[in-house]
Every structure is written in C-alpha cells, then in structure tokens.
C-alpha cells in the first residue's frame, strides 16, 4: 500500500481541526515509515516532502537505523567465526557480521564505520 492510500484510508485529510490534522498526519506518516522499515518508494518520499515532513523523515530514519544497529549489538556472535548465534531480522543464525554490515550500508545508504562511532 502506498503512503497516499494509507493516509486516504485513515482519512487524515478529512480532519477539519488544524492542530488535530497536523498531529494525525505526522503520527500516521511516522507509523507508516516504521511499518515499512523506512524502505519506502520514491512516490512515498514525494508525498512526505510535499507535506513538509522531509526533514522529519530524515530524523526518524536516522533514529530507526541507530536503534536497529543497537539491536544488532545485542545478538551474540562467535568470536572465532564472526557469525551471529541466533536469527536476527531476516538473517539466519550463522550469518557473517560483514554480510549484515553490507546490508546496512546498501539498504540504508549509511557507513557502518560511522554507526560504530569511528
């Protein structure tokens, strides 16, 4: 489902009170992005930007990525093989850490070195 349809289904644009509209729009767009893991289409991004929430999207996505990275840090990893001991997200046990790091960089266009604080 596209963001535009999601907003339409939730009747966001039908809210008459300006304050309630802005809060509902903001919360709905943030929830949609989180549900998608911030992997949205170009059309969704255009919708976000046309509603003046482009910078908010960038901030939300940054927080999401940092939280995802912190969650990965809680997964046990073999010191010898550098493979995760249990499934994490869509990665099965035995996945090498560099494969996951590559996924972070490719999926979110981020630097793992920066996520590590280096």
C-alpha positions as CSV (number, residue, x, y, z in Angstrom):
1,X,0.0,0.0,0.0
2,X,1.3,3.5,-0.8
3,X,1.6,6.2,1.7
4,X,-1.0,8.3,-0.2
5,X,-3.5,5.4,0.1
6,X,-2.6,4.8,3.7
7,X,-3.4,8.5,4.5
8,X,-6.6,8.3,2.5
9,X,-7.7,5.0,4.2
10,X,-7.1,6.7,7.6
11,X,-9.0,9.8,6.5
12,X,-6.2,12.1,7.5
13,X,-7.0,14.8,5.0
14,X,-10.6,14.9,6.2
15,X,-9.7,16.1,9.7
16,X,-11.0,19.7,10.0
17,X,-9.2,20.9,13.1
18,X,-5.7,22.2,12.1
19,X,-4.0,21.0,15.2
20,X,-5.6,17.6,15.2
21,X,-4.8,17.3,11.5
22,X,-1.1,18.1,11.9
23,X,-0.7,15.7,14.8
24,X,-2.6,12.9,12.9
25,X,-0.7,13.5,9.7
26,X,2.7,13.5,11.5
27,X,1.9,10.4,13.5
28,X,0.4,8.5,10.6
29,X,3.4,9.2,8.3
30,X,5.8,8.2,11.0
31,X,3.9,5.0,11.7
32,X,3.7,4.1,8.0
33,X,7.5,4.6,7.7
34,X,8.3,2.5,10.7
35,X,6.0,-0.3,9.5
36,X,7.9,-0.2,6.2
37,X,11.3,-0.2,8.0
38,X,11.9,3.1,6.2
39,X,12.2,1.3,2.9
40,X,9.7,3.5,1.1
41,X,9.1,4.2,-2.6
42,X,10.1,7.4,-4.4
43,X,6.4,8.2,-4.6
44,X,6.1,7.9,-0.8
45,X,9.0,10.2,-0.3
46,X,7.5,12.7,-2.7
47,X,4.3,12.5,-0.6
48,X,6.3,13.1,2.6
49,X,8.1,16.0,1.1
50,X,5.0,17.6,-0.4
51,X,3.5,17.6,3.1
52,X,6.6,19.4,4.5
53,X,7.8,16.4,6.5
54,X,11.0,15.7,4.6
55,X,13.3,16.7,7.4
56,X,11.3,14.8,10.0
57,X,11.5,11.7,7.8
58,X,15.3,12.0,7.7
59,X,15.4,12.4,11.5
60,X,13.0,9.5,12.1
61,X,15.0,7.3,9.7
62,X,18.3,8.2,11.5
63,X,16.9,7.2,14.8
64,X,15.4,4.0,13.4
65,X,18.8,3.0,11.9
66,X,20.6,3.7,15.2
67,X,18.1,1.6,17.1
68,X,18.4,-1.2,14.6
69,X,22.2,-1.1,14.9
70,X,21.9,-1.2,18.8
71,X,19.5,-4.1,18.5
72,X,22.1,-6.0,16.4
73,X,24.6,-5.3,19.1
74,X,22.5,-7.4,21.5
75,X,22.9,-10.5,19.3
76,X,25.5,-13.0,20.3
77,X,28.3,-13.5,17.8
78,X,31.0,-16.2,17.7
79,X,34.4,-14.5,18.2
80,X,36.0,-17.2,16.1
81,X,33.7,-17.1,13.1
82,X,32.1,-13.7,13.5
83,X,28.8,-15.2,12.7
84,X,25.5,-14.5,14.6
85,X,24.4,-17.2,17.0
86,X,20.7,-16.6,16.5
87,X,18.4,-15.3,13.8
88,X,18.2,-11.5,13.6
89,X,15.6,-9.8,11.4
90,X,15.8,-11.8,8.1
91,X,19.3,-13.1,8.7
92,X,19.5,-16.8,9.9
93,X,21.9,-18.0,12.6
94,X,25.4,-18.4,11.1
95,X,25.3,-15.2,9.0
96,X,28.7,-13.4,9.0
97,X,28.7,-10.0,10.5
98,X,30.1,-8.4,7.3
99,X,27.1,-9.6,5.4
100,X,24.9,-7.8,7.9
101,X,27.1,-4.7,7.7
102,X,26.9,-4.8,3.9
103,X,23.1,-5.0,4.2
104,X,23.0,-1.9,6.5
105,X,25.2,0.1,4.1
106,X,23.3,-1.0,1.0
107,X,19.8,-0.8,2.4
108,X,20.1,2.5,4.3
109,X,23.0,4.2,2.5
110,X,24.9,4.6,5.7
111,X,28.5,3.9,6.8
112,X,29.0,1.1,9.3
113,X,32.2,2.8,10.4
114,X,30.0,5.8,11.3
115,X,27.5,3.6,13.1
116,X,30.3,2.2,15.1
117,X,31.4,5.7,16.0
118,X,34.7,5.6,14.2
